[in-house]
Amino acid sequence: MQYPVFVEHEVRLIGHRWSPRVHELKQFLARSGVRFRWFDIDSDPDARHLAASVAPGSETFPMVLLPDGTVLMDPTVEALAQHLGLPTEPSSTVYDLVIVGAGPAGLAASIYAASEGLHTVAVEQDVPGGQISYSAMIENYPGFPRGLDGSDLAQRAVAQAERFGVEIVVTRRATGLRVDGARRHIQLDDGSDLATHTVVLSFGVSFRWLDAPGCASLVGAGVYYGAATVEASTCRNQDVYVLGGGNSAGQAALFLARVARTVHILTDRDSLDETMSQYLVERIQRTPNIVVHPHTTVVDAGGSGHVEWLLVRDTATGETTRVPAYALFVFIGAAPRSDWLGDTVERDEHGFVLTGVDDACANPAGWPLERRPYPLETRVPGVFAAGDVRKGSVKRMTAAAGEGASSVELIHDYLREARRPEEPARQSATGPGARTSVTRRDAPYPPQPSAS
């Protein structure tokens, strides 16, 4: 048997096709921009040969082989990130600005803040980019007329932030927000505490899970949330389903249609025109192997260890039909992951953060200052919200980035009014007009080329 040839610096992942752990690691590597190759232990002879050569007799999967020869047996995402050299811990405990969430809003805020001299860290519980890193192709972002991959766009923003000295910490989750006089404290899931003058909450939203009996146990084994770019290659010549009628669903369907035999789009609306951009609707109509099923949803799923069938329901008639399926990609909206804020920051009934532009937060109870909250400021002075997590925000990438950038000017206003005479602004190494110092990191994120 000829030993496979690998690209230099390529990560190799060995595991079972329908393993949720394999899916989790594949998705992390792809969204992080790390070049990797996956070997299916069930169908690829090279996979068995490779596994036996590095871990003789072991049946522990998934197995990750790093370019330096390190072999990781069923690693967590955090452990894999650490071995890849990705920053999982902040370099300091005190900052001018802590940004929670490194999606479009958080990355934009970090770029503007650091470029203007603020010592800035962005804490991301997953990988930078947020929802955009799931997108196969973004075509309506200004400045890119031919479009680009969402993960690529996220990596460009990360590189830009890094150039200005932003720290971006990955796989680290914020668990609490505490106010102590002029300081705000962000607690992280490893027990560490970040003290800061200001905070931007830009952690976005998470995929809303499908409430269907058989789907929860099959996540990562045929039921996927936002994973079309990662799992498309495994769907070659198969019949797959996309649940949802928004732009993300349309982009996923078009991407999957390149390899799948048939892509079925299920939407609870009468047509895609109601919820999807016209350019995507027109492309879907021109794609012969995409079939749209209006007023249809999924009510159950099942199979032997992976998805083999779906039970779909016509929402107009109530009639149900069981159909064979290889995979189900779910895009049914998103909800904010804001429970960790507790009662410190005011939120609406859905968990979206209220800011000064909202009537309920214009004169919040307990507000300690004479002025009203700034437009993007929460009921805690110096704590701002930007992007999808903010109530009333436009759920578009350009709008989120704009809010992130706008929050920085409000932060400067807040710092100017809060600065005491005996505490003059520190001089920045970034040039005239900068307000505070910048601490730069040496190790860039990510350390590898784009995913394969």
C-alpha positions, -999 to 999 in steps of 0.1 A, spaced: 0 0 0 14 34 -10 16 58 19 -5 89 13 13 122 4 4 151 26 7 188 22 34 204 44 21 217 77 -12 198 72 -32 186 102 -46 151 98 -78 140 115 -88 103 117 -122 92 128 -156 77 121 -178 93 95 -208 97 118 -189 107 149 -202 140 165 -167 145 179 -152 142 145 -177 168 132 -169 191 161 -131 190 154 -136 193 116 -158 224 121 -133 240 145 -103 234 122 -122 247 91 -136 278 107 -102 285 123 -85 285 89 -63 255 97 -54 233 67 -64 198 75 -72 165 59 -98 141 72 -95 103 70 -126 82 73 -116 51 94 -146 32 81 -140 35 44 -105 48 37 -77 21 37 -51 48 42 -69 58 75 -62 24 91 -27 23 79 -20 58 91 -36 52 125 -16 20 130 16 37 121 13 64 148 -7 46 175 -3 8 170 -32 -11 185 -52 19 195 -89 21 188 -94 56 203 -109 80 178 -109 107 167 -71 109 164 -54 142 155 -19 142 140 -1 176 141 26 187 117 52 185 145 45 148 150 23 152 181 -6 127 182 -37 138 201 -62 111 211 -98 123 212 -88 159 222 -112 186 233 -115 216 210 -96 237 237 -68 212 239 -65 211 201 -64 249 200 -36 250 226 -15 224 207 -20 244 175 -6 275 193 -38 294 192 -42 319 221 -65 305 247 -54 327 276 -51 365 278 -16 379 284 -28 404 310 -55 408 336 -61 445 331 -72 462 298 -87 494 286 -113 475 266 -126 439 269 -147 428 239 -169 397 245 -174 380 211 -152 383 180 -178 383 152 -182 412 128 -191 437 155 -164 426 179 -137 425 153 -146 460 140 -146 474 175 -113 458 182 -97 472 151 -109 508 157 -101 506 194 -66 493 191 -57 515 161 -66 544 184 -45 532 212 -67 513 235 -52 481 251 -78 457 238 -86 420 241 -114 401 223 -126 370 240 -143 345 217 -158 312 230 -156 296 196 -135 310 167 -133 345 154 -159 355 128 -191 344 145 -219 335 121 -200 347 90 -174 319 93 -202 294 85 -210 311 52 -198 295 20 -200 327 1 -207 363 11 -215 384 -19 -232 416 -6 -204 429 17 -191 462 3 -157 461 -14 -158 425 -26 -178 425 -58 -170 388 -65 -178 377 -30 -156 357 -7 -157 328 17 -170 338 52 -141 321 69 -117 340 46 -134 373 55 -131 365 92 -94 357 89 -88 390 70 -104 409 99 -84 390 124 -52 397 106 -61 434 105 -69 434 143 -37 416 150 -17 442 131 -30 469 155 -21 448 185 -55 433 195 -53 401 216 -78 376 204 -84 347 228 -103 317 215 -123 288 231 -128 309 262 -163 317 274 -174 347 295 -194 336 326 -200 368 344 -199 406 345 -192 425 377 -190 462 385 -165 475 411 -163 512 411 -147 525 379 -136 490 370 -157 464 351 -147 428 355 -153 399 330 -151 365 345 -140 336 322 -149 299 323 -114 290 336 -119 311 367 -98 340 356 -109 376 359 -102 405 334 -104 440 348 -112 468 324 -124 503 320 -149 495 293 -167 465 278 -183 458 244 -208 430 244 -207 416 209 -212 379 213 -239 377 188 -264 349 186 -264 311 185 -282 288 161 -317 280 173 -321 243 177 -348 223 160 -375 210 184 -380 176 168 -378 143 188 -351 124 170 -329 154 160 -311 162 193 -294 127 195 -282 130 158 -265 163 160 -231 158 143 -243 125 129 -263 138 100 -280 168 117 -259 199 113 -262 235 123 -244 259 100 -219 232 88 -226 231 50 -190 241 41 -175 215 64 -197 185 55 -204 192 19 -177 169 6 -193 139 25 -226 145 7 -215 137 -28 -242 122 -49 -266 121 -18 -300 136 -11 -298 162 15 -322 187 32 -318 223 42 -344 236 67 -349 273 66 -357 301 42 -332 329 50 -300 339 33 -279 314 53 -301 286 41 -299 297 5 -261 300 6 -259 265 21 -282 250 -5 -262 265 -34 -230 253 -19 -243 217 -13 -258 216 -48 -223 215 -62 -218 179 -49 -251 165 -37 -275 147 -60 -305 167 -48 -309 195 -23 -343 199 -8 -351 233 8 -378 232 34 -394 265 44 -425 273 64 -433 302 42 -452 302 9 -421 310 -10 -384 320 -5 -391 355 -18 -405 364 16 -373 358 36 -344 355 12 -325 380 -9 -335 381 -45 -301 373 -59 -301 340 -40 -337 332 -50 -329 336 -86 -298 314 -84 -317 287 -66 -344 288 -94 -316 283 -120 -301 254 -101 -318 222 -114 -309 199 -85 -324 222 -58 -361 216 -50 -380 240 -28 -408 228 -6 -430 256 7 -449 255 40 -429 224 51 -410 216 83 -393 187 100 -410 170 129 -388 140 135 -357 122 123 -341 88 128 -316 62 117 -292 36 130 -265 58 145 -270 86 119 -297 103 99 -314 79 75 -349 94 73 -369 126 81 -405 130 89 -417 162 72 -450 180 77 -470 202 54 -478 231 77 -508 240 56 -526 206 56 -509 189 86 -500 159 64 -468 142 73 -445 122 50 -414 101 58 -386 107 33 -351 91 30 -323 116 38 -286 115 41 -282 148 60 -302 177 74 -287 212 76 -307 235 100 -310 273 95 -341 283 115 -329 315 131 -308 323 161 -311 335 197 -287 354 220 -265 335 244 -268 361 272 -279 342 303 -244 347 318 -251 384 322 -277 377 349 -294 409 362 -263 431 357 -273 442 322 -309 447 312 -323 424 285 -356 419 268 -378 387 271 -358 371 243 -324 378 258 -314 407 236 -294 434 254 -311 468 258 -291 500 252 -297 537 253 -316 538 220 -343 517 236 -370 534 256 -367 509 284 -330 517 288 -331 555 281 -336 562 319 -327 528 335 -333 523 372 -301 528 392 -283 548 365 -256 567 384 -248 595 360 -265 628 352 -264 622 314 -286 595 298 -269 563 284 -252 567 251 -270 551 222 -251 517 224 -245 519 262 -263 495 285 -277 504 319 -241 499 333 -219 530 324 -190 520 302 -206 487 291 -217 488 255 -235 464 232 -231 460 194 -242 437 167 -268 410 167 -270 406 205 -284 442 208 -321 446 207 -333 463 176 -301 457 157 -302 450 119 -292 414 116 -267 421 88 -229 418 88 -223 453 76 -246 468 102 -229 448 130 -195 460 119 -208 495 118 -221 493 153 -188 478 165 -169 507 150 -194 533 164 -191 519 199 -154 529 200 -162 567 197 -187 563 225 -160 545 245 -137 575 240 -164 598 252 -170 577 283 -133 575 291 -128 613 287 -156 620 311 -145 594 336 -108 603 335 -97 621 367 -73 651 365 -46 632 384 -48 603 359 -37 618 325 -40 597 294 -11 574 287 9 581 255 5 555 228 31 541 205 7 542 176 10 579 169 -7 613 175 -42 614 189 -40 579 205 -55 578 240 -39 549 257 -11 524 253 -11 493 231 3 459 240 11 438 209 11 400 207 39 381 188 19 350 178 -6 356 150 -39 339 148 -44 315 130 -10 298 126 -20 278 95 -31 285 59 -67 283 49 -88 251 54 -89 224 27 
